[in-house]
Amino acid sequence: MTVAFVFAVVAARGYSDAPWGAVLRPLPVAILALATSVATLLVDVSETTAQVVTVAVWTVGVGAVALSTYRFVDLVAERGDR
């Protein structure tokens, strides 16, 4: 997961000026949300706290993936019209 996060950050930064940069920017957030969710299982916290944190970070993660998907579809749709 650490390697995927590093690659996502490098890709997002490397393509920051390209149209793909907007698509890639939310992906590190999604990967970090997943890692945070897994980390709550490894840390000794109450079940209620773990559930609240997991729901919160998965909401952020799913939102980041949805944003990335929306930007991808928008990018592809604009390219198809040209």
Number of C-alpha atoms within 10 A of each C-alpha: 10 10 8 13 17 13 14 20 18 15 17 21 14 13 16 15 10 11 12 17 17 18 22 26 21 22 25 22 21 24 20 19 22 18 15 16 20 13 13 17 14 10 9 9 11 10 11 9 11 19 15 11 16 20 13 13 20 18 13 17 22 15 15 21 19 15 18 21 16 13 19 17 13 13 15 11 11 10 9 8 6 5
